Amino acid sequence: MVLFESENELKEALDKHDELLCQCARGNLPFWDFNERYDNFYWAYALDGHESDTEEKALLKKHHERIEPHRIVQEEILSLVCSDEDAKKEQYRMAGRISSKEAILRIAEIVTTYLKTAQSNLQRTRLEVWRSYPESSCRPAVEAVVMLKITIGIVSVVAVLVVLQAFTPLIQWDGFASRQIIVIAQASDGSPIPGALITFRDHWYDFLPSIPLAPLTEEERKNWQEEQQNWRSQHSVSGHTEADGSFTFKGRFPAGGKRILFWDHGRFRLAGIISIQAEGYQTLESPLSKLVRQNRIPVWKHRRKPITVLCSLKKKELPNNRLNRIFQNACVSRKLIAKALLPNTNLLMALKTAKLRPGDVIWAVSG
């Protein structure tokens, strides 16, 4: 007796009932609906081969790995299912009967264990068959068709993007760009300056207008000063340098440009003031753009890599040291030195501190 007209018919039946098992295991199909549609597949099609002829038995043996999960489902799961009410009774449990919930758990285990293995073996078989094709067969033709489809897909995507870019209006945008800044404070000899106070005031720091405080009441004046303080604290950053002389912060800079589709094209401006104070060094206050030597930067730059600012501070010079340097300069005549220092009220003390010879001091004082 022939139950399947061809091997393809057997495969289609197995595929259909494999999908029913997967839907039941995933919870997409209620158990009793699954049971009705599954309809005792293994028994109904006599997949054990007891009704098949020699040729069909060979076909069933060939697909034994795909048939085996359905045998287990039929004989070890569905044949034991009873109603959920009866499954709670002791005599049914003693007889090995199970509820629909337990059946779903067991079917899920079968799907995980057997069907995935069967699908993997099927894919491996197809790959081996594909590789076994000789070069003179249809394999080059199939590869050409696949490559043609991939090429058409890529060209289509590029064409769509070009058309969208051509017909999409250029939208102007403005706002701000946040970037990480690393300020490194060092002395003239290149040694780091730890503990230096660094303050950054951004572009919007002084945006609050100045208003006369005299007409305001005490409470209004206090509220305005608090508002002004809060505004400036939001638009300024300060901190001390670490042992390596560096201080890292995140600054906001005005930015703008054109927007094409989802791409912002434009620049941000390095607007802001950096102030550095360190004991024994002259205070440095300069625009950030001057220190970086750049005014505008494309928005796609420095998204991850921070902007590094290298600042060199000069040491403070005491007045006496300045006099010594002037007096020791051989290019300056004694007469010019005397004229330059005559307005100094502490002239005599300065000259003595400069360690000049007595004759030089008298000559300089007398003019």
Backbone hydrogen bonds in HBPLUS format (Angstrom, degrees):
<---DONOR---> <-ACCEPTOR-->    atom                        ^
c    i                          cat <-CA-CA->   ^        H-A-AA   ^      H-
h    n   atom  resd res      DA  || num        DHA   H-A  angle D-A-AA Bond
n    s   type  num  typ     dist DA aas  dist angle  dist       angle   num
A0010-LEU N   A0006-SER O   3.38 MM   4  6.76 151.5  2.46 141.4 148.0     1
A0011-LYS N   A0007-GLU O   2.97 MM   4  6.31 159.1  2.02 150.5 156.4     2
A0012-GLU N   A0008-ASN O   2.90 MM   4  6.11 158.5  1.94 149.6 155.1     3
A0013-ALA N   A0009-GLU O   3.08 MM   4  6.28 154.6  2.15 142.9 149.2     4
A0014-LEU N   A0010-LEU O   2.96 MM   4  6.23 159.3  2.00 151.8 157.4     5
A0015-ASP N   A0011-LYS O   2.82 MM   4  6.03 162.6  1.85 153.7 158.7     6
A0016-LYS N   A0012-GLU O   2.98 MM   4  6.10 161.2  2.01 145.9 150.8     7
A0017-HIS N   A0013-ALA O   3.11 MM   4  6.31 163.4  2.14 148.4 152.1     8
A0018-ASP N   A0014-LEU O   2.79 MM   4  5.89 143.6  1.93 147.1 158.0     9
A0019-GLU N   A0015-ASP O   3.05 MM   4  6.23 156.7  2.11 147.0 152.1    10
A0020-LEU N   A0016-LYS O   3.21 MM   4  6.56 145.1  2.34 136.1 145.4    11
A0021-LEU N   A0017-HIS O   3.10 MM   4  6.33 155.2  2.16 140.5 146.0    12
A0022-CYS N   A0018-ASP O   2.99 MM   4  6.34 157.5  2.04 150.1 156.2    13
A0023-GLN N   A0019-GLU O   2.91 MM   4  6.14 160.9  1.95 151.8 156.5    14
A0024-CYS N   A0020-LEU O   3.03 MM   4  6.21 157.4  2.08 147.6 153.5    15
A0025-ALA N   A0021-LEU O   2.94 MM   4  6.15 158.7  1.98 149.5 155.6    16
A0026-ARG N   A0022-CYS O   2.94 MM   4  6.11 151.0  2.03 148.4 155.7    17
A0028-ASN N   A0023-GLN O   2.92 MM   5  5.09 131.9  2.16 158.7 160.1    18
A0027-GLY N   A0024-CYS O   3.18 MM   3  5.15 147.9  2.29  97.7 107.3    19
A0034-PHE N   A0030-PRO O   2.86 MM   4  6.12 159.3  1.90 156.7 163.7    20
A0035-ASN N   A0031-PHE O   2.75 MM   4  6.05 158.0  1.80 154.5 160.9    21
A0036-GLU N   A0032-TRP O   3.09 MM   4  6.21 149.1  2.19 135.9 143.3    22
A0037-ARG N   A0033-ASP O   3.01 MM   4  6.27 159.6  2.05 150.8 156.0    23
A0038-TYR N   A0034-PHE O   2.69 MM   4  5.75 154.8  1.75 157.2 164.9    24
A0039-ASP N   A0035-ASN O   3.11 MM   4  6.04 156.2  2.17 135.4 141.2    25
A0044-ALA N   A0040-ASN O   2.71 MM   4  5.74 171.1  1.72 170.3 172.2    26
A0045-TYR N   A0041-PHE O   3.08 MM   4  6.05 158.6  2.13 150.0 153.1    27
A0047-LEU N   A0042-TYR O   3.11 MM   5  5.43 164.7  2.14 154.4 159.0    28
A0046-ALA N   A0043-TRP O   3.10 MM   3  4.87 154.5  2.17  98.1 105.7    29
A0049-GLY N   A0046-ALA O   3.01 MM   3  5.81 167.7  2.02 121.7 125.4    30
A0052-SER N   A0049-GLY O   3.25 MM   3  5.04 163.1  2.28 101.8 106.9    31
A0057-LYS N   A0053-ASP O   2.89 MM   4  6.08 152.3  1.97 154.0 162.5    32
A0058-ALA N   A0054-THR O   3.12 MM   4  6.36 152.0  2.20 143.4 150.0    33
A0059-LEU N   A0055-GLU O   3.13 MM   4  6.46 144.8  2.26 135.7 145.4    34
A0060-LEU N   A0056-GLU O   2.86 MM   4  6.17 155.6  1.92 150.8 156.7    35
A0061-LYS N   A0057-LYS O   2.88 MM   4  6.08 150.6  1.96 145.6 154.0    36
A0062-LYS N   A0058-ALA O   3.00 MM   4  6.18 144.8  2.13 138.5 147.6    37
A0063-HIS N   A0059-LEU O   3.27 MM   4  6.60 144.0  2.41 141.2 149.4    38
A0064-HIS N   A0061-LYS O   3.22 MM   3  4.87 150.4  2.31 109.4 105.5    39
A0066-ARG N   A0063-HIS O   3.19 MM   3  5.56 131.3  2.44 105.2 117.0    40
A0067-ILE N   A0063-HIS O   3.10 MM   4  6.36 141.2  2.26 146.8 158.4    41
A0067-ILE N   A0064-HIS O   3.12 MM   3  5.03 124.6  2.44  93.1 107.9    42
A0068-GLU N   A0064-HIS O   2.91 MM   4  5.96 152.9  1.98 157.5 162.2    43
A0070-HIS N   A0067-ILE O   3.02 MM   3  5.49 125.3  2.33 112.1 125.6    44
A0071-ARG N   A0067-ILE O   3.16 MM   4  6.55 142.9  2.31 147.9 158.8    45
A0071-ARG N   A0068-GLU O   3.06 MM   3  5.07 124.8  2.38  98.1 112.7    46
A0072-ILE N   A0068-GLU O   3.09 MM   4  6.43 159.6  2.13 157.5 162.0    47
A0073-VAL N   A0069-PRO O   2.97 MM   4  6.20 163.1  2.00 147.7 152.4    48
A0074-GLN N   A0070-HIS O   2.97 MM   4  6.00 157.0  2.02 138.4 144.8    49
A0075-GLU N   A0071-ARG O   2.87 MM   4  5.94 175.6  1.87 157.9 159.0    50
A0076-GLU N   A0072-ILE O   2.85 MM   4  5.24 152.0  1.93 137.8 146.2    51
A0078-LEU N   A0073-VAL O   2.82 MM   5  6.10 172.6  1.83 175.7 174.9    52
A0079-SER N   A0074-GLN O   3.16 MM   5  6.11 133.2  2.39 142.5 153.8    53
A0080-LEU N   A0077-ILE O   3.02 MM   3  5.47 153.1  2.10 110.9 119.5    54
A0081-VAL N   A0078-LEU O   3.32 MM   3  5.28 159.0  2.36 101.6 107.6    55
A0098-ILE N   A0080-LEU O   2.96 MM  18  5.89 157.1  2.01 135.0 139.9    56
A0082-CYS N   A0098-ILE O   3.03 MM  16  6.15 153.9  2.10 172.4 170.7    57
A0087-ALA N   A0083-SER O   2.94 MM   4  6.18 146.3  2.05 150.6 161.0    58
A0088-LYS N   A0085-GLU O   3.27 MM   3  5.64 154.6  2.34 105.4 112.5    59
A0089-LYS N   A0086-ASP O   3.00 MM   3  5.40 156.8  2.05 111.9 119.2    60
A0093-ARG N   A0089-LYS O   3.14 MM   4  6.45 158.5  2.19 150.2 156.6    61
A0094-MET N   A0090-GLU O   2.86 MM   4  6.10 156.0  1.92 153.9 161.1    62
A0095-ALA N   A0091-GLN O   3.19 MM   4  6.27 136.5  2.39 128.2 138.4    63
A0095-ALA N   A0092-TYR O   3.12 MM   3  5.03 125.0  2.43  91.2 105.5    64
A0097-ARG N   A0092-TYR O   3.03 MM   5  5.45 158.9  2.07 159.2 152.5    65
A0096-GLY N   A0093-ARG O   3.05 MM   3  5.11 158.7  2.09 103.3 109.9    66
A0103-ALA N   A0099-SER O   3.04 MM   4  6.29 150.1  2.13 142.9 151.8    67
A0104-ILE N   A0100-SER O   2.98 MM   4  6.26 151.2  2.06 146.5 153.2    68
A0105-LEU N   A0101-LYS O   3.16 MM   4  6.49 157.5  2.21 147.7 153.0    69
A0106-ARG N   A0102-GLU O   3.05 MM   4  6.34 157.3  2.10 147.7 153.6    70
A0107-ILE N   A0103-ALA O   2.87 MM   4  6.10 154.7  1.93 149.4 156.9    71
A0108-ALA N   A0104-ILE O   2.90 MM   4  6.11 156.0  1.96 149.0 155.4    72
A0109-GLU N   A0105-LEU O   3.10 MM   4  6.39 147.2  2.21 140.3 148.7    73
A0110-ILE N   A0106-ARG O   3.03 MM   4  6.36 150.3  2.12 144.1 152.0    74
A0111-VAL N   A0107-ILE O   2.86 MM   4  6.17 160.0  1.90 153.5 158.9    75
A0112-THR N   A0108-ALA O   2.97 MM   4  6.17 160.4  2.01 146.2 151.2    76
A0113-THR N   A0109-GLU O   2.95 MM   4  6.04 156.2  2.01 145.1 151.6    77
A0114-TYR N   A0110-ILE O   2.78 MM   4  5.58 163.6  1.80 151.8 157.0    78
A0118-ALA N   A0114-TYR O   2.84 MM   4  6.09 157.4  1.89 154.9 162.0    79
A0119-GLN N   A0115-LEU O   2.88 MM   4  6.11 158.7  1.93 150.9 156.1    80
A0120-SER N   A0116-LYS O   2.93 MM   4  6.11 155.2  2.00 143.2 150.3    81
A0121-ASN N   A0117-THR O   2.91 MM   4  6.15 159.2  1.96 150.2 155.5    82
A0122-LEU N   A0118-ALA O   2.91 MM   4  6.11 151.2  1.99 144.6 153.0    83
A0123-GLN N   A0119-GLN O   2.93 MM   4  6.22 159.6  1.97 150.2 154.7    84
A0124-ARG N   A0120-SER O   2.94 MM   4  6.18 153.8  2.01 145.7 153.5    85
A0125-THR N   A0121-ASN O   2.88 MM   4  6.09 153.8  1.95 146.4 153.3    86
A0126-ARG N   A0122-LEU O   2.96 MM   4  6.24 160.7  2.00 150.4 155.4    87
A0127-LEU N   A0123-GLN O   3.01 MM   4  6.22 153.6  2.08 144.4 151.4    88
A0128-GLU N   A0124-ARG O   2.96 MM   4  6.22 155.4  2.03 147.1 153.7    89
A0129-VAL N   A0125-THR O   2.91 MM   4  6.17 159.0  1.95 151.7 157.6    90
A0130-TRP N   A0126-ARG O   2.90 MM   4  6.10 155.1  1.96 143.8 151.2    91
A0131-ARG N   A0127-LEU O   2.90 MM   4  6.16 159.9  1.94 149.9 154.7    92
A0132-SER N   A0128-GLU O   2.97 MM   4  6.10 135.1  2.18 139.3 151.3    93
A0132-SER N   A0129-VAL O   3.17 MM   3  5.05 127.9  2.46  91.1 105.1    94
A0133-TYR N   A0130-TRP O   3.23 MM   3  5.59 161.1  2.27 107.2 112.9    95
A0137-SER N   A0134-PRO O   3.00 MM   3  5.42 165.4  2.02 115.0 119.6    96
A0142-VAL N   A0138-CYS O   2.96 MM   4  6.23 157.4  2.01 158.6 165.4    97
A0143-GLU N   A0139-ARG O   2.93 MM   4  6.17 163.7  1.96 158.1 162.6    98
A0144-ALA N   A0140-PRO O   2.92 MM   4  6.09 151.8  2.00 143.1 150.8    99
A0145-VAL N   A0141-ALA O   3.01 MM   4  6.31 152.2  2.09 145.2 152.3   100
A0146-VAL N   A0142-VAL O   2.97 MM   4  6.27 160.7  2.00 152.7 157.7   101
A0147-MET N   A0143-GLU O   2.93 MM   4  6.15 168.3  1.94 153.1 156.1   102
A0148-LEU N   A0144-ALA O   2.88 MM   4  6.02 149.7  1.97 142.4 151.3   103
A0149-LYS N   A0145-VAL O   2.97 MM   4  6.25 155.9  2.03 149.2 154.8   104
A0150-ILE N   A0146-VAL O   2.98 MM   4  6.30 160.0  2.02 153.0 158.5   105
A0151-THR N   A0147-MET O   2.89 MM   4  6.07 160.9  1.93 148.2 153.6   106
A0152-ILE N   A0148-LEU O   2.90 MM   4  6.10 161.6  1.94 149.7 154.8   107
A0153-GLY N   A0149-LYS O   2.96 MM   4  6.15 155.9  2.02 146.2 152.8   108
A0154-ILE N   A0150-ILE O   3.00 MM   4  6.30 161.1  2.04 152.4 156.6   109
A0155-VAL N   A0151-THR O   2.94 MM   4  6.13 169.8  1.95 156.2 159.2   110
A0156-SER N   A0152-ILE O   2.91 MM   4  6.01 153.6  1.98 145.3 152.8   111
A0157-VAL N   A0153-GLY O   3.06 MM   4  6.31 159.9  2.10 149.5 153.8   112
A0158-VAL N   A0154-ILE O   3.03 MM   4  6.30 166.3  2.05 154.5 158.0   113
A0159-ALA N   A0155-VAL O   2.89 MM   4  6.05 158.3  1.94 147.7 154.2   114
A0160-VAL N   A0156-SER O   2.95 MM   4  6.18 157.7  2.00 149.8 155.4   115
A0161-LEU N   A0157-VAL O   3.05 MM   4  6.33 161.1  2.09 150.8 155.4   116
A0162-VAL N   A0158-VAL O   2.96 MM   4  6.21 158.0  2.01 151.5 157.5   117
A0163-VAL N   A0159-ALA O   2.96 MM   4  6.17 161.1  2.00 150.8 155.6   118
A0164-LEU N   A0160-VAL O   2.92 MM   4  6.13 163.8  1.95 151.8 156.4   119
A0165-GLN N   A0161-LEU O   2.93 MM   4  6.07 157.4  1.98 145.9 152.3   120
A0166-ALA N   A0162-VAL O   2.93 MM   4  6.10 147.8  2.04 143.1 152.1   121
A0167-PHE N   A0163-VAL O   3.00 MM   4  6.19 151.9  2.08 151.1 157.5   122
A0168-THR N   A0164-LEU O   2.84 MM   4  5.63 127.3  2.12 142.4 153.4   123
A0171-ILE N   A0259-ARG O   3.27 MM  88  4.99 161.7  2.31 145.5 140.9   124
A0259-ARG N   A0171-ILE O   2.63 MM  88  4.99 146.6  1.74 145.2 157.1   125
A0173-TRP N   A0257-GLY O   3.08 MM  84  5.62 162.2  2.12 139.9 141.6   126
A0257-GLY N   A0173-TRP O   2.96 MM  84  5.62 150.1  2.06 156.4 157.0   127
A0175-GLY N   A0255-ALA O   2.92 MM  80  5.37 158.3  1.97 150.3 147.2   128
A0255-ALA N   A0175-GLY O   3.11 MM  80  5.37 164.1  2.13 118.7 119.6   129
A0177-ALA N   A0253-PHE O   2.79 MM  76  5.29 150.6  1.87 149.1 159.1   130
A0253-PHE N   A0177-ALA O   2.96 MM  76  5.29 157.4  2.01 139.0 146.3   131
A0179-ARG N   A0251-GLY O   3.01 MM  72  5.63 160.1  2.05 160.3 166.0   132
A0251-GLY N   A0179-ARG O   2.94 MM  72  5.63 154.5  2.01 173.2 164.9   133
A0307-ILE N   A0180-GLN O   2.90 MM 127  6.31 161.0  1.93 163.4 161.2   134
A0181-ILE N   A0249-PHE O   2.76 MM  68  5.46 175.6  1.76 170.5 172.0   135
A0249-PHE N   A0181-ILE O   3.00 MM  68  5.46 158.4  2.05 153.6 160.5   136
A0182-ILE N   A0307-ILE O   2.87 MM 125  6.13 164.1  1.89 156.8 157.4   137
A0309-VAL N   A0182-ILE O   2.73 MM 127  6.02 166.8  1.75 164.5 164.4   138
A0183-VAL N   A0247-PHE O   2.87 MM  64  5.24 169.5  1.88 157.9 155.6   139
A0247-PHE N   A0183-VAL O   2.83 MM  64  5.24 138.9  2.00 144.8 157.7   140
A0184-ILE N   A0309-VAL O   2.83 MM 125  6.14 165.6  1.85 171.9 172.1   141
A0311-CYS N   A0184-ILE O   2.88 MM 127  5.99 175.5  1.88 169.1 168.3   142
A0185-ALA N   A0245-GLY O   2.75 MM  60  5.14 161.4  1.79 156.4 154.3   143
A0193-ILE N   A0185-ALA O   3.03 MM   8  5.62 152.3  2.11 143.7 137.6   144
A0186-GLN N   A0311-CYS O   2.97 MM 125  6.28 154.0  2.04 165.6 173.8   145
A0313-LEU N   A0186-GLN O   2.89 MM 127  6.24 161.0  1.93 160.8 167.0   146
A0187-ALA N   A0191-SER O   2.79 MM   4  5.40 162.5  1.82 160.2 162.9   147
A0190-GLY N   A0187-ALA O   2.99 MM   3  5.27 163.0  2.02 112.3 116.7   148
A0195-GLY N   A0241-THR O   3.11 MM  46  4.92 164.2  2.13 119.2 121.7   149
A0241-THR N   A0196-ALA O   2.95 MM  45  5.32 144.9  2.08 138.0 148.9   150
A0197-LEU N   A0277-GLN O   2.83 MM  80  5.13 151.3  1.91 165.5 160.4   151
A0277-GLN N   A0197-LEU O   2.89 MM  80  5.13 160.1  1.93 147.6 154.4   152
A0198-ILE N   A0239-GLY O   2.80 MM  41  5.51 176.9  1.80 169.5 170.4   153
A0239-GLY N   A0198-ILE O   2.99 MM  41  5.51 144.2  2.12 148.3 159.1   154
A0199-THR N   A0275-SER O   2.85 MM  76  5.11 160.4  1.89 151.5 157.2   155
A0275-SER N   A0199-THR O   2.80 MM  76  5.11 159.6  1.84 153.4 159.3   156
A0200-PHE N   A0237-VAL O   2.70 MM  37  5.16 160.9  1.74 158.0 164.5   157
A0237-VAL N   A0200-PHE O   2.90 MM  37  5.16 150.5  1.99 142.8 152.4   158
A0201-ARG N   A0273-ILE O   2.91 MM  72  5.19 162.0  1.94 151.0 156.8   159
A0273-ILE N   A0201-ARG O   2.82 MM  72  5.19 154.9  1.89 146.8 153.9   160
A0202-ASP N   A0235-HIS O   3.09 MM  33  5.68 164.5  2.11 151.0 155.9   161
A0205-TYR N   A0202-ASP O   3.23 MM   3  5.52 168.4  2.25 115.4 117.4   162
A0207-PHE N   A0204-TRP O   3.29 MM   3  5.19 163.6  2.32 112.0 110.5   163
A0216-LEU N   A0213-LEU O   3.18 MM   3  5.42 145.6  2.31 106.9 117.0   164
A0221-ARG N   A0217-THR O   2.82 MM   4  5.98 158.6  1.87 151.2 157.6   165
A0222-LYS N   A0218-GLU O   2.97 MM   4  6.14 153.6  2.04 141.4 148.8   166
A0223-ASN N   A0219-GLU O   2.89 MM   4  6.15 159.7  1.93 150.3 155.5   167
A0224-TRP N   A0220-GLU O   2.90 MM   4  6.05 160.0  1.94 148.3 153.8   168
A0225-GLN N   A0221-ARG O   2.98 MM   4  6.15 158.6  2.02 146.5 152.2   169
A0226-GLU N   A0222-LYS O   2.98 MM   4  6.21 154.2  2.05 146.6 153.6   170
A0227-GLU N   A0223-ASN O   2.89 MM   4  6.10 158.1  1.93 148.2 154.5   171
A0228-GLN N   A0224-TRP O   2.85 MM   4  6.04 158.2  1.89 148.2 154.6   172
A0229-GLN N   A0225-GLN O   2.88 MM   4  6.03 151.2  1.97 141.3 149.4   173
A0230-ASN N   A0226-GLU O   2.84 MM   4  6.06 159.8  1.88 150.4 155.7   174
A0231-TRP N   A0227-GLU O   2.92 MM   4  6.08 160.9  1.96 147.5 153.0   175
A0232-ARG N   A0228-GLN O   3.03 MM   4  6.22 163.4  2.06 145.8 149.9   176
A0233-SER N   A0229-GLN O   2.91 MM   4  6.08 146.8  2.02 143.9 153.4   177
A0234-GLN N   A0230-ASN O   3.06 MM   4  6.27 142.6  2.20 144.2 153.2   178
A0235-HIS N   A0231-TRP O   3.21 MM   4  6.49 131.8  2.46 137.5 150.1   179
A0242-GLU N   A0246-SER O   2.94 MM   4  5.53 159.4  1.98 143.7 146.7   180
A0245-GLY N   A0242-GLU O   2.90 MM   3  5.17 159.9  1.94 114.7 118.4   181
A0269-ARG N   A0254-PRO O   2.90 MM  15  5.76 162.5  1.93 171.9 176.5   182
A0256-GLY N   A0267-ARG O   3.10 MM  11  5.95 154.2  2.17 159.5 166.1   183
A0267-ARG N   A0256-GLY O   3.05 MM  11  5.95 149.3  2.15 174.0 166.9   184
A0258-LYS N   A0265-HIS O   2.66 MM   7  5.21 150.0  1.75 169.7 168.7   185
A0265-HIS N   A0258-LYS O   2.71 MM   7  5.21 165.6  1.73 169.8 172.8   186
A0260-ILE N   A0263-TRP O   2.88 MM   3  5.22 158.8  1.92 159.3 156.8   187
A0263-TRP N   A0260-ILE O   2.87 MM   3  5.22 164.1  1.89 131.4 135.4   188
A0299-VAL N   A0266-GLY O   3.04 MM  33  5.81 159.7  2.08 131.9 132.4   189
A0268-PHE N   A0297-ILE O   2.81 MM  29  5.48 159.0  1.86 157.9 161.0   190
A0297-ILE N   A0268-PHE O   2.93 MM  29  5.48 163.1  1.96 155.5 160.3   191
A0271-ALA N   A0269-ARG O   2.78 MM   2  5.52 133.3  1.99 108.8  93.7   192
A0270-LEU N   A0295-ASN O   2.89 MM  25  5.49 163.9  1.92 156.1 161.6   193
A0288-LEU N   A0272-GLY O   2.94 MM  16  5.70 163.1  1.97 146.1 147.9   194
A0274-ILE N   A0286-SER O   2.96 MM  12  5.59 176.6  1.96 160.1 159.0   195
A0286-SER N   A0274-ILE O   2.96 MM  12  5.59 159.1  2.00 157.0 161.5   196
A0276-ILE N   A0284-LEU O   2.71 MM   8  5.09 157.4  1.75 153.8 161.2   197
A0284-LEU N   A0276-ILE O   2.97 MM   8  5.09 160.8  2.01 149.8 153.5   198
A0281-TYR N   A0278-ALA O   3.09 MM   3  5.46 157.5  2.14 134.1 132.5   199
A0316-LYS N   A0280-GLY O   3.00 MM  36  5.61 166.0  2.02 125.2 127.5   200
A0282-GLN N   A0314-LYS O   2.70 MM  32  5.61 168.6  1.72 171.7 174.7   201
A0290-LYS N   A0287-PRO O   3.19 MM   3  5.42 128.7  2.47 100.7 113.0   202
A0291-LEU N   A0287-PRO O   3.34 MM   4  6.74 151.8  2.42 147.3 154.4   203
A0292-VAL N   A0288-LEU O   2.94 MM   4  6.18 160.0  1.98 158.5 164.2   204
A0293-ARG N   A0289-SER O   2.77 MM   4  5.51 127.6  2.04 131.2 145.3   205
A0294-GLN N   A0289-SER O   3.16 MM   5  5.21 137.1  2.35 138.6 147.9   206
A0301-LYS N   A0298-PRO O   3.10 MM   3  5.72 166.0  2.12 118.6 122.9   207
A0322-ARG N   A0318-LEU O   3.14 MM   4  6.46 145.8  2.26 147.5 157.6   208
A0322-ARG N   A0319-PRO O   3.05 MM   3  5.03 120.1  2.43  93.0 108.4   209
A0323-LEU N   A0319-PRO O   3.00 MM   4  6.38 150.8  2.09 149.1 156.9   210
A0324-ASN N   A0320-ASN O   2.96 MM   4  6.25 160.7  2.00 151.5 156.6   211
A0325-ARG N   A0321-ASN O   3.07 MM   4  6.29 156.0  2.13 142.4 148.2   212
A0326-ILE N   A0322-ARG O   3.03 MM   4  6.32 150.3  2.12 144.3 152.5   213
A0327-PHE N   A0323-LEU O   2.85 MM   4  6.10 169.7  1.86 160.6 162.5   214
A0328-GLN N   A0324-ASN O   2.95 MM   4  5.99 149.9  2.04 146.8 154.6   215
A0329-ASN N   A0326-ILE O   3.22 MM   3  5.38 157.1  2.28 103.5 110.4   216
A0332-VAL N   A0329-ASN O   3.31 MM   3  5.91 170.4  2.32 116.3 119.2   217
A0337-ILE N   A0333-SER O   3.16 MM   4  6.44 155.0  2.22 146.7 154.0   218
A0338-ALA N   A0334-ARG O   3.03 MM   4  6.18 161.2  2.06 144.6 149.2   219
A0339-LYS N   A0335-LYS O   3.07 MM   4  6.32 160.8  2.11 148.5 153.2   220
A0340-ALA N   A0336-LEU O   2.95 MM   4  6.06 151.1  2.04 143.2 151.3   221
A0341-LEU N   A0337-ILE O   3.06 MM   4  6.21 140.9  2.22 146.9 156.5   222
A0342-LEU N   A0338-ALA O   3.03 MM   4  5.97 123.1  2.37 145.2 157.3   223
A0344-ASN N   A0341-LEU O   3.03 MM   3  5.40 149.8  2.13 111.3 120.7   224
A0350-ALA N   A0346-ASN O   2.86 MM   4  6.03 155.3  1.92 151.0 158.9   225
A0351-LEU N   A0347-LEU O   2.79 MM   4  6.06 157.5  1.84 157.7 163.7   226
A0352-LYS N   A0348-LEU O   2.95 MM   4  6.17 159.4  2.00 148.3 153.8   227
A0353-THR N   A0349-MET O   2.90 MM   4  6.07 153.5  1.97 143.7 151.7   228
A0354-ALA N   A0350-ALA O   2.95 MM   4  6.14 133.8  2.17 136.7 149.1   229
A0355-LYS N   A0352-LYS O   3.07 MM   3  5.38 162.6  2.10 109.3 113.8   230
A0360-ASP N   A0357-ARG O   2.95 MM   3  5.27 121.1  2.30 107.3 122.1   231
A0361-VAL N   A0357-ARG O   3.09 MM   4  6.45 156.2  2.15 156.6 163.8   232
A0362-ILE N   A0358-PRO O   3.00 MM   4  6.28 167.2  2.02 157.2 159.1   233
A0363-TRP N   A0359-GLY O   2.92 MM   4  6.02 160.8  1.96 145.9 152.0   234
A0364-ALA N   A0360-ASP O   2.88 MM   4  5.98 156.2  1.94 146.6 153.0   235
A0365-VAL N   A0361-VAL O   2.97 MM   4  6.17 154.5  2.03 148.3 155.2   236
A0366-SER N   A0362-ILE O   2.93 MM   4  6.02 162.0  1.96 150.9 155.9   237
A0367-GLY N   A0363-TRP O   3.08 MM   4  6.13 127.9  2.36 135.2 147.3   238
